Each structure stands twice: as C-alpha cells, then as structure tokens.
Amino acid sequence: MASTFTNLGIELMATGENAGTWGTKTNANLNLAEQLLGGFKIQTLNAAGTGANTTPLAIADGALTGAAQNRVIILGAVSPEAITGNKIVTVPLLTETFYIIKNSTSGAHTVQLKAVSGSGATVTWSATDKSYKLVYVDGVATNTGVYDTELDSTAADSITTAMLQDDAVTVAKMAVNSVDSDQYVDGSIDTVHIADSQITVAKMAANSVDSDQYVDGSIDTAHIANSQITNALMADNAIDTAEIAASAVETAKINNDAVTAAKLQRKFTISTSSPSGGSDGDIWFKYS
C-alpha cells in the first residue's frame, strides 16, 4: 500500500512501505511538523506566475516548499511590497488550521484572504490596514471559511472586557470625557472627589438645603427677600427698643389698657396762664 498524505502534507507511511528510507521520511515529516508549528514565510504578491491579482498559498506533500505549510506568513515583503491593484490570496480546501498573517504591502489597494474555491467567509485588509491577523481556516469541504480572530491590538474592537485584568485600566489609558453618569455607581462620588466651588445653583435640587447646611451666622440681610420674615419666624422677645424705629409705634399697635402711669414721662410745664385761684401775669410751674 502506498503512502498517503495529510491535508498539511505530512506523509503517512503504510506497513512495509519505504523500506530503507523510513529514517529519511520520518525526519522529513518531523521537519515539516516543526515548520507547520512555527515556520515563517514571506510571500510576494507581484511575483511572476501568480496571476494578475491572485496568489495561492499552496501545500507540497512531503516537502517544505509550500507557503501554506508555515505558521507565520508575511504578504508582500518586509520593505513592504508596492502592489499595483487589489490582491487575492487563497488557501487550500479541507485544511483546518490557523495562521498569523501580516499585510506588508503599500499602495491604495486591498488584500483579501479566501479559500481557493467556494463561497466561504473571507478576511480583507483595507489599504491602510497593515496589521497582523490571527486567521482561522475551518476546512469545510465545499465552502472553506477564513476568519479573523482579531489577534492584533490595533484592530477595531479587538480588546474585550474578558481580556482585561482587574485594575488594569489606569487614568492614563482613559480618553478625556470618557466617563459620564452611566459609569458612576450610585453613591460613589464623595466630598473629596468634588473640587472647591464646583456646586452651582443649577446642580442643586429644589429644597436640598435645610438648616443643617447653614453655618451659624451665615445668613445676612442681603440673603433675605423683602417681606419674608413672618411672625412665625420670630422668636419671643426678639424685638426690643433697638429694633423699633422712631415714631414707628402707632395708636393702632397699642392694646387697650396697655399704657400705665409708669409708662408716662413726667415733666414741668411753665405757663403765664392763670390757673384757677391765681392772678394773671404770674409765672406758674406745673409738675406732671
């Protein structure tokens, strides 16, 4: 029975096959296995014989020459390679594996990675995308799919929450204005987090300030609107003579029988009018 080969080109020797050459072929298989695990290949896209726009990544049975038998593949060149149009790079069917592939081309053109035939998923580098991609090839028989597993940290949305360790996001990693009310836990903002003079009237809820917030002696005359001091707000015996303006107490304000003799001021009256029993022309003194 003749030897067969895996989809990645490793020779499977049958019983009694390759007498005298097992050592050589086993070594070749081991070398190929090593290349499949960590081989590096630079694959140019403008090389003669690859077609105007398509470059196949091939597999060579029992040999180390197939570009698809490497783990890391550079498309283009280290320099990089200037391509003259959009390029297509194909991988073999029925080969389930993964590659680390970098787009190392220049020019305003895309590079697409797909199966050699069928309508499976594809991976495309834009003209400005020069990233490494961890590419999975599913090996489905008729429509082999090629998928970007987003290895490169420069790929959009490539870092998920599960990839971040606790406390790994520092202030230096956060963009300006990236934290809003959705990120704050209720009750998480303490006094130390608020800068001085930052609480304006617009930030205060109605009826949010009561007597606990006022410092003793902090309410001045300027803070009290006109006609706001009612009887209910005045303490008993709070008004004495210093608070009563001259001529401010009118008759209507005095209760009946409230003015006693003690409240009346006594005085001397000098008069030339004759009191009863006196003579006109005399000076009379009256003490009242």
C-alpha positions in Angstrom: 0.0 0.0 0.0 1.4 3.4 -1.0 1.9 6.2 1.5 -0.8 8.9 1.9 -0.6 12.5 3.0 -2.5 14.6 5.4 -4.1 17.9 4.3 -1.0 19.7 5.5 1.4 17.4 3.6 2.7 15.1 6.2 3.4 11.6 4.8 1.6 8.7 6.4 3.6 5.6 5.5 1.9 2.3 5.1 3.1 -1.0 6.6 6.0 -2.4 4.6 6.3 0.8 2.6 9.5 2.8 2.0 11.9 0.1 3.2 15.3 1.5 3.9 14.0 5.1 3.8 11.9 5.3 6.9 14.5 7.3 8.7 14.8 9.9 5.9 11.0 10.2 5.5 10.4 10.4 9.3 13.0 13.1 9.5 11.2 14.9 6.7 7.9 14.6 8.5 9.4 16.0 11.7 10.9 18.9 9.8 7.6 19.6 8.2 5.8 19.3 11.6 8.2 21.9 13.0 7.6 24.2 10.1 3.9 23.8 10.5 4.1 24.8 14.1 6.5 27.8 13.7 7.6 28.3 10.2 8.0 31.8 8.7 7.3 32.7 5.0 7.4 35.9 3.1 5.0 35.6 0.1 5.3 38.3 -2.5 2.1 39.2 -4.4 3.5 40.6 -7.6 5.7 37.5 -8.4 5.6 36.2 -12.0 3.3 33.2 -12.5 0.9 34.1 -9.7 -1.6 35.8 -12.0 -2.6 39.4 -12.2 -4.4 39.5 -8.9 -4.4 36.1 -7.2 -1.6 34.4 -5.3 -2.2 30.8 -4.0 -0.7 29.6 -0.7 0.0 26.0 -1.6 0.8 22.8 0.2 3.5 20.4 -1.0 3.1 16.8 0.0 6.1 15.5 1.9 8.1 18.7 1.3 8.9 22.1 3.0 8.2 24.3 0.0 4.5 25.0 0.4 3.8 28.6 1.6 0.7 27.3 3.4 2.9 25.0 5.5 4.1 27.8 7.6 2.6 29.3 10.7 3.6 33.0 10.1 3.2 34.4 6.7 4.1 37.9 5.5 2.1 39.0 2.5 4.2 41.3 0.4 7.7 42.0 1.6 9.5 43.3 4.7 10.1 46.6 2.9 7.0 46.5 2.2 5.9 45.5 -1.4 4.2 48.0 -3.6 1.2 46.3 -5.2 -0.4 47.5 -8.4 -4.0 46.6 -7.7 -6.3 44.8 -5.2 -4.9 41.3 -4.4 -6.5 38.0 -3.6 -4.6 35.3 -1.6 -6.0 31.8 -1.5 -5.6 28.9 1.0 -6.3 25.2 0.2 -9.6 23.5 0.8 -10.1 20.8 3.5 -7.3 22.2 5.7 -8.3 23.2 9.2 -5.6 25.3 10.7 -4.7 28.8 11.7 -2.1 31.3 10.5 -0.6 34.5 11.8 -0.6 36.7 8.7 0.5 40.3 8.2 -0.3 42.6 5.3 3.0 44.2 4.3 2.1 45.9 1.1 1.9 49.6 0.1 -0.4 51.4 -2.2 -4.1 52.2 -2.2 -5.2 48.6 -2.6 -6.8 45.9 -0.5 -5.6 42.3 0.2 -8.2 39.6 0.6 -7.6 36.1 2.0 -10.1 33.3 1.0 -10.3 29.7 0.1 -9.2 28.6 -3.3 -12.8 28.0 -4.3 -16.3 28.1 -2.8 -18.2 30.9 -1.1 -16.9 30.7 2.5 -16.1 33.6 4.7 -13.1 35.8 3.8 -10.7 38.2 5.6 -9.8 41.5 4.0 -7.1 44.1 4.8 -8.0 47.6 3.8 -5.5 49.8 2.0 -4.5 51.3 5.4 -4.6 48.2 7.5 -1.1 46.8 7.9 -1.9 44.6 10.9 -1.1 41.1 11.9 -4.2 38.9 12.0 -4.7 35.5 13.6 -6.6 33.7 10.9 -8.6 30.5 11.4 -9.4 28.3 8.4 -12.3 26.0 9.1 -11.5 23.3 6.5 -15.2 22.8 5.5 -15.3 20.7 2.3 -17.1 22.8 -0.2 -17.1 26.3 1.3 -13.9 26.6 3.4 -14.2 29.7 5.5 -11.5 32.1 6.6 -12.0 34.0 9.8 -10.2 36.9 11.6 -9.9 36.1 15.3 -8.6 39.7 15.9 -5.1 38.9 17.4 -3.8 42.4 16.6 -4.4 45.0 19.3 -4.8 47.7 16.6 -7.9 46.0 15.1 -11.1 47.9 16.0 -12.9 46.4 19.0 -10.3 43.7 19.4 -9.9 44.0 23.2 -12.9 42.8 25.1 -13.7 43.1 28.8 -12.7 39.5 29.5 -9.2 40.2 28.3 -8.6 42.9 30.9 -7.2 42.1 34.3 -8.8 43.8 37.3 -7.4 47.3 37.9 -5.6 47.3 34.5 -7.3 50.4 33.2 -5.5 53.4 34.7 -6.3 57.1 34.3 -3.6 57.4 31.6 -5.5 54.9 29.5 -8.8 56.8 29.6 -9.7 59.4 27.0 -10.8 62.8 28.0 -14.6 62.9 28.7 -14.8 59.1 28.5 -16.6 58.8 31.9 -20.1 60.0 32.2 -23.1 59.4 34.6 -23.5 55.8 33.2 -20.2 54.8 34.6 -20.7 56.1 38.2 -22.2 53.8 40.8 -24.9 55.5 42.8 -23.4 57.0 45.9 -19.8 56.7 44.7 -19.0 60.4 44.5 -17.7 61.6 47.9 -16.8 65.1 49.1 -13.1 64.5 48.3 -14.0 64.0 44.6 -15.6 67.4 44.2 -13.4 70.4 43.5 -13.9 73.6 45.5 -16.6 76.0 44.2 -18.0 73.4 41.7 -21.5 73.1 43.1 -23.6 75.7 41.4 -27.3 76.5 42.0 -28.1 74.6 38.8 -26.7 71.4 40.3 -28.8 71.6 43.5 -32.2 70.0 43.7 -35.2 72.0 45.0 -35.4 72.0 48.8 -32.0 70.3 49.1 -30.6 72.9 51.6 -32.0 73.0 55.1 -30.9 74.2 58.5 -28.2 71.6 58.7 -26.3 73.1 55.8 -26.3 76.7 57.0 -23.3 77.8 59.1 -24.3 79.8 62.2 -24.3 83.5 61.4 -24.1 82.9 57.6 -27.4 84.4 56.6 -27.0 88.1 56.2 -29.7 90.8 55.4 -28.8 90.6 51.7 -29.8 86.9 51.6 -33.4 87.6 52.9 -36.0 88.7 50.4 -38.3 91.5 51.3 -41.4 90.7 53.4 -40.1 87.1 54.2 -39.8 87.5 58.0 -43.2 86.5 59.4 -44.4 86.3 63.0 -43.8 82.5 63.0 -40.1 83.0 62.2 -39.5 85.5 65.0 -38.5 84.3 68.5 -40.4 85.5 71.6 -38.9 88.8 72.9 -36.7 89.1 69.8 -37.7 92.8 69.2 -36.5 95.4 71.7 -36.1 99.2 71.6 -33.1 99.0 69.2 -35.3 97.3 66.5 -38.2 99.8 66.7 -37.7 102.9 64.5 -38.6 106.3 65.9 -42.4 107.1 65.6 -43.0 103.6 64.4 -45.5 102.6 67.1 -48.9 104.0 66.2 -52.1 104.1 68.3 -53.5 101.0 66.5 -50.5 99.0 67.6 -51.1 99.6 71.3 -53.5 97.3 73.1 -56.2 98.9 75.3 -55.1 99.5 78.9 -51.5 98.8 77.9 -50.2 102.3 78.8 -49.9 102.6 82.6 -48.8 105.6 84.6 -45.3 104.1 84.8 -45.1 104.4 81.0 -45.9 108.1 81.0 -43.0 110.6 81.2 -43.3 113.3 83.9 -42.3 116.9 83.2 -42.5 120.6 84.4 -44.8 123.0 82.5 -44.1 126.7 82.6 -47.2 128.9 81.9 -48.3 132.6 82.3 -51.9 131.5 82.1 -53.6 131.8 85.5 -54.8 128.6 87.0 -57.9 128.6 89.0 -57.5 130.8 92.0 -54.4 132.7 90.7 -53.7 136.1 89.2 -52.9 136.8 85.6 -49.2 137.9 85.0 -47.7 135.5 87.4 -45.4 132.6 86.2 -46.8 129.3 87.2 -45.0 125.9 87.4 -46.9 122.7 86.9 -45.4 119.3 87.7 -47.0 116.5 85.9 
